[in-house]
Amino acid sequence: MYTDTHLHLDRREFAGEIDAVLARAQAAGVTRLINIGYDLPSSEASVALAAGDDRLRAAVGVHPHDALAIADAAGEVTPAGERALARLAELAADPRVVAIGEIGLDFYRDLSPRPAQRAALRAQLALAARLDLPVVLHVRDAQDDIVAELEAAGVPARGGILHSFAGGAGHAAWGVAHGFLLGIGGPVTYRNSGLPEVLAGVAPEHLVLETDAPWLPPVPHRGGRNEPAYLPLTAARVAEICGIAAPELARVTGANVDRLCGARGWA
């Protein structure tokens, strides 16, 4: 049985289809799913979804694209940002919230000013530390920067997930050494992916599987809408890279999730 550690069922792409999507996931052996917030409305929706279905857990946080909800362009947390952080703390009190996320840095799209992104990241890292929760980190074109921010702020004691991991071998080694799990999704199946070479040096005990649905579908669904039922396609490729059978990968990555989530998870 597989765990999809990162998806967005509350997105409009799944409107009116959530029950059918979960049924297909169940039929494919994907029996546990973590719905990830990226702003206040999606975080609230994630908690609401998890409350109604024991297969689901939630993460709450503000994505770097929306960092201006927490900090201004100069990198100062605003009064509205303080209220947003307080609301995240309220949501995180729900026992089915297993992480703060997705938070991080995105220097590819730069939809929020970089000082605001850094400030929002630091504020949410502090929130995760105060609540003793792991983090789900979005990192795009900012691998070295996220390492610097984490080392300056203090690496979260509970670790977390480097979502949609796209770094090199050195970044993977740093993450593993500092208690992070590497989130591996559909891109590992793409012909031009550099992930197989990186993952060849990483033990399965440091990996989790994800879809990021509705985005990043694995081959042969690339170009369409992703959904959790496709996770076994990603798992098959990761198992091949790791040199183990897919059921063993499911067992190991599931145990990794159990350690990450602790009492708030399914164990």
C-alpha positions as a Markdown table, in Angstrom:
| # | Residue | x | y | z |
|---|---|---|---|---|
| 1 | Met | 0.0 | 0.0 | 0.0 |
| 2 | Tyr | 1.4 | 3.4 | -1.0 |
| 3 | Thr | 1.3 | 6.9 | 0.6 |
| 4 | Asp | 1.0 | 9.9 | -1.6 |
| 5 | Thr | 2.7 | 12.5 | 0.5 |
| 6 | His | 1.9 | 15.6 | -1.6 |
| 7 | Leu | -1.3 | 16.4 | -3.6 |
| 8 | His | -3.9 | 19.1 | -3.9 |
| 9 | Leu | -7.4 | 17.5 | -4.0 |
| 10 | Asp | -9.0 | 20.9 | -3.2 |
| 11 | Arg | -7.9 | 22.3 | -6.5 |
| 12 | Arg | -10.6 | 23.2 | -9.1 |
| 13 | Glu | -9.1 | 20.5 | -11.4 |
| 14 | Phe | -10.8 | 17.9 | -9.1 |
| 15 | Ala | -14.1 | 19.8 | -8.5 |
| 16 | Gly | -16.9 | 17.3 | -8.2 |
| 17 | Glu | -14.6 | 14.3 | -8.6 |
| 18 | Ile | -12.9 | 13.9 | -5.3 |
| 19 | Asp | -14.8 | 10.7 | -4.3 |
| 20 | Ala | -14.0 | 9.1 | -7.7 |
| 21 | Val | -10.3 | 10.2 | -7.6 |
| 22 | Leu | -10.0 | 8.6 | -4.1 |
| 23 | Ala | -11.7 | 5.4 | -5.3 |
| 24 | Arg | -9.3 | 5.1 | -8.1 |
| 25 | Ala | -6.4 | 5.7 | -5.8 |
| 26 | Gln | -7.7 | 3.0 | -3.4 |
| 27 | Ala | -8.0 | 0.6 | -6.3 |
| 28 | Ala | -4.4 | 1.3 | -7.3 |
| 29 | Gly | -3.1 | 0.7 | -3.7 |
| 30 | Val | -2.7 | 4.3 | -2.7 |
| 31 | Thr | -4.4 | 4.2 | 0.6 |
| 32 | Arg | -2.9 | 7.2 | 2.5 |
| 33 | Leu | -2.7 | 10.7 | 1.2 |
| 34 | Ile | -1.5 | 14.1 | 2.5 |
| 35 | Asn | -3.3 | 17.1 | 1.1 |
| 36 | Ile | -1.0 | 20.1 | 1.1 |
| 37 | Gly | -2.0 | 23.7 | 1.7 |
| 38 | Tyr | -0.3 | 26.6 | -0.2 |
| 39 | Asp | -2.3 | 29.6 | 1.2 |
| 40 | Leu | -4.9 | 30.1 | 3.8 |
| 41 | Pro | -7.9 | 29.0 | 1.8 |
| 42 | Ser | -6.2 | 25.8 | 0.6 |
| 43 | Ser | -4.9 | 25.1 | 4.1 |
| 44 | Glu | -8.4 | 25.4 | 5.5 |
| 45 | Ala | -9.7 | 23.2 | 2.7 |
| 46 | Ser | -7.0 | 20.6 | 3.4 |
| 47 | Val | -8.0 | 20.4 | 7.1 |
| 48 | Ala | -11.7 | 20.1 | 6.1 |
| 49 | Leu | -10.9 | 17.3 | 3.7 |
| 50 | Ala | -8.9 | 15.4 | 6.2 |
| 51 | Ala | -11.6 | 15.7 | 8.8 |
| 52 | Gly | -14.0 | 13.7 | 6.6 |
| 53 | Asp | -11.8 | 10.8 | 5.5 |
| 54 | Asp | -9.4 | 8.8 | 7.5 |
| 55 | Arg | -7.3 | 8.1 | 4.4 |
| 56 | Leu | -6.3 | 11.8 | 4.4 |
| 57 | Arg | -4.0 | 14.0 | 6.5 |
| 58 | Ala | -3.3 | 17.7 | 5.9 |
| 59 | Ala | -0.4 | 20.2 | 5.8 |
| 60 | Val | -1.0 | 23.9 | 6.2 |
| 61 | Gly | 1.2 | 26.7 | 5.0 |
| 62 | Val | 1.8 | 29.7 | 2.6 |
| 63 | His | 3.7 | 28.9 | -0.6 |
| 64 | Pro | 6.5 | 31.3 | -1.7 |
| 65 | His | 4.4 | 32.5 | -4.6 |
| 66 | Asp | 2.0 | 33.9 | -1.9 |
| 67 | Ala | 4.7 | 35.2 | 0.4 |
| 68 | Leu | 3.3 | 38.8 | 0.3 |
| 69 | Ala | 0.4 | 37.4 | 2.5 |
| 70 | Ile | 3.0 | 37.3 | 5.3 |
| 71 | Ala | 5.7 | 39.8 | 4.5 |
| 72 | Asp | 6.1 | 43.0 | 2.5 |
| 73 | Ala | 8.5 | 43.5 | -0.4 |
| 74 | Ala | 11.2 | 44.6 | 2.0 |
| 75 | Gly | 11.0 | 41.4 | 3.9 |
| 76 | Glu | 9.2 | 42.7 | 7.0 |
| 77 | Val | 6.3 | 40.6 | 8.5 |
| 78 | Thr | 3.2 | 42.7 | 8.2 |
| 79 | Pro | 0.2 | 42.9 | 10.7 |
| 80 | Ala | -1.8 | 40.9 | 8.1 |
| 81 | Gly | 1.0 | 38.4 | 8.0 |
| 82 | Glu | 0.9 | 38.0 | 11.8 |
| 83 | Arg | -2.8 | 37.3 | 11.5 |
| 84 | Ala | -2.1 | 34.7 | 8.8 |
| 85 | Leu | 0.5 | 33.0 | 10.9 |
| 86 | Ala | -1.9 | 32.9 | 13.9 |
| 87 | Arg | -4.5 | 31.3 | 11.6 |
| 88 | Leu | -2.0 | 28.7 | 10.5 |
| 89 | Ala | -1.3 | 27.9 | 14.1 |
| 90 | Glu | -5.0 | 27.5 | 14.8 |
| 91 | Leu | -5.3 | 25.1 | 11.8 |
| 92 | Ala | -2.2 | 23.2 | 12.9 |
| 93 | Ala | -3.9 | 22.4 | 16.2 |
| 94 | Asp | -6.1 | 19.9 | 14.4 |
| 95 | Pro | -4.6 | 16.4 | 15.1 |
| 96 | Arg | -4.8 | 15.5 | 11.4 |
| 97 | Val | -2.4 | 18.3 | 10.4 |
| 98 | Val | 1.0 | 16.5 | 10.1 |
| 99 | Ala | 3.3 | 19.3 | 8.8 |
| 100 | Ile | 3.7 | 23.0 | 8.0 |
| 101 | Gly | 3.8 | 23.4 | 4.2 |
| 102 | Glu | 4.2 | 23.9 | 1.5 |
| 103 | Ile | 6.7 | 26.7 | 2.3 |
| 104 | Gly | 10.0 | 27.6 | 0.8 |
| 105 | Leu | 11.7 | 29.5 | -2.0 |
| 106 | Asp | 10.9 | 29.8 | -5.7 |
| 107 | Phe | 13.4 | 31.8 | -7.6 |
| 108 | Tyr | 12.3 | 30.4 | -10.9 |
| 109 | Arg | 8.9 | 32.2 | -11.2 |
| 110 | Asp | 9.7 | 34.9 | -8.6 |
| 111 | Leu | 6.0 | 35.6 | -8.2 |
| 112 | Ser | 6.8 | 37.2 | -4.8 |
| 113 | Pro | 9.8 | 39.4 | -4.1 |
| 114 | Arg | 12.7 | 37.4 | -2.8 |
| 115 | Pro | 12.9 | 39.3 | 0.5 |
| 116 | Ala | 9.3 | 38.5 | 1.1 |
| 117 | Gln | 9.9 | 34.9 | 0.3 |
| 118 | Arg | 12.8 | 34.6 | 2.7 |
| 119 | Ala | 10.8 | 36.4 | 5.5 |
| 120 | Ala | 7.7 | 34.1 | 5.0 |
| 121 | Leu | 9.9 | 31.1 | 5.0 |
| 122 | Arg | 11.7 | 32.1 | 8.3 |
| 123 | Ala | 8.4 | 32.9 | 10.0 |
| 124 | Gln | 6.9 | 29.6 | 9.1 |
| 125 | Leu | 10.0 | 27.7 | 10.1 |
| 126 | Ala | 9.7 | 29.4 | 13.4 |
| 127 | Leu | 6.0 | 28.4 | 13.6 |
| 128 | Ala | 6.9 | 24.7 | 12.8 |
| 129 | Ala | 9.6 | 24.7 | 15.5 |
| 130 | Arg | 7.1 | 26.2 | 18.1 |
| 131 | Leu | 4.5 | 23.6 | 17.2 |
| 132 | Asp | 7.0 | 20.7 | 16.9 |
| 133 | Leu | 5.9 | 19.8 | 13.4 |
| 134 | Pro | 8.0 | 18.9 | 10.3 |
| 135 | Val | 8.0 | 21.0 | 7.2 |
| 136 | Val | 7.2 | 20.5 | 3.5 |
| 137 | Leu | 9.6 | 22.5 | 1.5 |
| 138 | His | 9.1 | 23.8 | -2.0 |
| 139 | Val | 12.5 | 24.6 | -3.6 |
| 140 | Arg | 12.9 | 25.8 | -7.2 |
| 141 | Asp | 16.1 | 27.3 | -8.5 |
| 142 | Ala | 17.0 | 28.0 | -4.9 |
| 143 | Gln | 18.8 | 24.9 | -3.7 |
| 144 | Asp | 21.8 | 26.6 | -2.2 |
| 145 | Asp | 19.6 | 29.4 | -0.9 |
| 146 | Ile | 17.3 | 27.0 | 1.0 |
| 147 | Val | 20.4 | 25.4 | 2.6 |
| 148 | Ala | 21.7 | 28.8 | 3.7 |
| 149 | Glu | 18.3 | 29.8 | 5.1 |
| 150 | Leu | 17.8 | 26.5 | 7.0 |
| 151 | Glu | 21.3 | 26.6 | 8.5 |
| 152 | Ala | 20.8 | 30.2 | 9.6 |
| 153 | Ala | 17.4 | 29.6 | 11.1 |
| 154 | Gly | 18.2 | 26.2 | 12.5 |
| 155 | Val | 17.2 | 23.0 | 10.8 |
| 156 | Pro | 13.8 | 21.9 | 12.0 |
| 157 | Ala | 14.1 | 19.3 | 14.8 |
| 158 | Arg | 11.4 | 17.2 | 13.2 |
| 159 | Gly | 12.9 | 17.4 | 9.7 |
| 160 | Gly | 10.5 | 17.3 | 6.8 |
| 161 | Ile | 10.2 | 16.6 | 3.1 |
| 162 | Leu | 12.1 | 18.3 | 0.3 |
| 163 | His | 9.1 | 18.3 | -2.0 |
| 164 | Ser | 9.6 | 17.5 | -5.7 |
| 165 | Phe | 13.3 | 17.1 | -5.1 |
| 166 | Ala | 15.3 | 18.4 | -8.0 |
| 167 | Gly | 18.7 | 19.0 | -6.5 |
| 168 | Gly | 22.0 | 17.4 | -7.2 |
| 169 | Ala | 23.8 | 14.7 | -5.3 |
| 170 | Gly | 25.3 | 17.2 | -2.9 |
| 171 | His | 21.9 | 18.7 | -2.0 |
| 172 | Ala | 20.5 | 15.2 | -1.6 |
| 173 | Ala | 23.4 | 14.3 | 0.8 |
| 174 | Trp | 22.8 | 17.5 | 2.8 |
| 175 | Gly | 19.1 | 16.8 | 3.1 |
| 176 | Val | 19.6 | 13.3 | 4.2 |
| 177 | Ala | 22.2 | 14.3 | 6.8 |
| 178 | His | 19.9 | 16.9 | 8.2 |
| 179 | Gly | 16.8 | 14.7 | 8.6 |
| 180 | Phe | 14.9 | 15.4 | 5.5 |
| 181 | Leu | 13.1 | 13.0 | 3.2 |
| 182 | Leu | 13.3 | 13.5 | -0.5 |
| 183 | Gly | 9.9 | 13.7 | -2.2 |
| 184 | Ile | 10.0 | 11.9 | -5.5 |
| 185 | Gly | 7.2 | 12.3 | -8.1 |
| 186 | Gly | 6.4 | 11.9 | -11.7 |
| 187 | Pro | 9.5 | 13.7 | -13.1 |
| 188 | Val | 11.7 | 10.7 | -12.2 |
| 189 | Thr | 10.0 | 8.9 | -15.1 |
| 190 | Tyr | 10.9 | 11.6 | -17.6 |
| 191 | Arg | 13.5 | 10.7 | -20.2 |
| 192 | Asn | 15.6 | 13.8 | -19.5 |
| 193 | Ser | 15.5 | 13.6 | -15.7 |
| 194 | Gly | 18.7 | 13.7 | -13.7 |
| 195 | Leu | 17.0 | 12.1 | -10.7 |
| 196 | Pro | 17.9 | 8.5 | -11.5 |
| 197 | Glu | 21.6 | 9.3 | -11.2 |
| 198 | Val | 21.0 | 11.2 | -7.9 |
| 199 | Leu | 18.8 | 8.6 | -6.4 |
| 200 | Ala | 21.2 | 5.8 | -7.2 |
| 201 | Gly | 23.2 | 7.1 | -4.2 |
| 202 | Val | 20.3 | 7.5 | -1.8 |
| 203 | Ala | 18.9 | 4.6 | 0.3 |
| 204 | Pro | 15.1 | 4.1 | 0.2 |
| 205 | Glu | 15.0 | 4.9 | 3.9 |
| 206 | His | 15.4 | 8.6 | 2.9 |
| 207 | Leu | 12.6 | 8.7 | 0.3 |
| 208 | Val | 8.9 | 9.3 | 0.1 |
| 209 | Leu | 6.6 | 9.2 | -2.9 |
| 210 | Glu | 4.3 | 11.9 | -4.1 |
| 211 | Thr | 2.2 | 13.0 | -7.1 |
| 212 | Asp | 1.8 | 16.8 | -6.7 |
| 213 | Ala | -1.5 | 16.1 | -8.3 |
| 214 | Pro | -3.0 | 17.7 | -10.4 |
| 215 | Trp | 0.5 | 18.5 | -11.7 |
| 216 | Leu | 3.6 | 16.5 | -12.8 |
| 217 | Pro | 2.0 | 13.3 | -14.0 |
| 218 | Pro | 4.4 | 10.4 | -14.7 |
| 219 | Val | 4.9 | 8.8 | -18.1 |
| 220 | Pro | 2.7 | 7.8 | -19.9 |
| 221 | His | 0.3 | 10.5 | -18.6 |
| 222 | Arg | 2.7 | 13.4 | -19.0 |
| 223 | Gly | 0.8 | 16.4 | -20.4 |
| 224 | Gly | -2.5 | 15.5 | -18.7 |
| 225 | Arg | -3.9 | 15.9 | -15.2 |
| 226 | Asn | -2.1 | 13.9 | -12.5 |
| 227 | Glu | -3.9 | 12.0 | -9.8 |
| 228 | Pro | -2.9 | 9.7 | -6.9 |
| 229 | Ala | -3.9 | 6.5 | -8.8 |
| 230 | Tyr | -0.8 | 7.1 | -11.0 |
| 231 | Leu | 1.6 | 6.9 | -8.0 |
| 232 | Pro | 2.5 | 3.2 | -8.6 |
| 233 | Leu | 4.0 | 4.3 | -12.0 |
| 234 | Thr | 6.4 | 6.5 | -10.2 |
| 235 | Ala | 7.0 | 3.9 | -7.5 |
| 236 | Ala | 7.9 | 1.3 | -10.2 |
| 237 | Arg | 10.7 | 3.6 | -11.6 |
| 238 | Val | 12.0 | 4.4 | -8.1 |
| 239 | Ala | 12.1 | 0.8 | -7.2 |
| 240 | Glu | 14.0 | 0.0 | -10.3 |
| 241 | Ile | 16.6 | 2.7 | -9.5 |
| 242 | Cys | 16.9 | 1.5 | -5.9 |
| 243 | Gly | 17.2 | -2.2 | -7.0 |
| 244 | Ile | 14.3 | -3.4 | -4.9 |
| 245 | Ala | 10.8 | -4.7 | -5.5 |
| 246 | Ala | 7.9 | -2.2 | -5.6 |
| 247 | Pro | 6.2 | -3.8 | -2.6 |
| 248 | Glu | 9.4 | -3.4 | -0.5 |
| 249 | Leu | 9.6 | 0.3 | -1.7 |
| 250 | Ala | 6.0 | 0.8 | -0.6 |
| 251 | Arg | 6.8 | -0.7 | 2.8 |
| 252 | Val | 10.0 | 1.3 | 3.4 |
| 253 | Thr | 8.5 | 4.6 | 2.2 |
| 254 | Gly | 5.4 | 4.0 | 4.2 |
| 255 | Ala | 7.5 | 3.5 | 7.3 |
| 256 | Asn | 9.3 | 6.8 | 6.5 |
| 257 | Val | 6.0 | 8.6 | 6.5 |
| 258 | Asp | 5.0 | 7.0 | 9.8 |
| 259 | Arg | 8.2 | 8.3 | 11.4 |
| 260 | Leu | 7.7 | 11.8 | 9.9 |
| 261 | Cys | 4.0 | 12.1 | 11.0 |
| 262 | Gly | 4.3 | 10.5 | 14.4 |
| 263 | Ala | 1.2 | 10.3 | 16.4 |
| 264 | Arg | -0.7 | 12.5 | 14.0 |
| 265 | Gly | -0.3 | 10.0 | 11.2 |
| 266 | Trp | -1.8 | 6.5 | 10.5 |
| 267 | Ala | 0.5 | 4.3 | 12.6 |
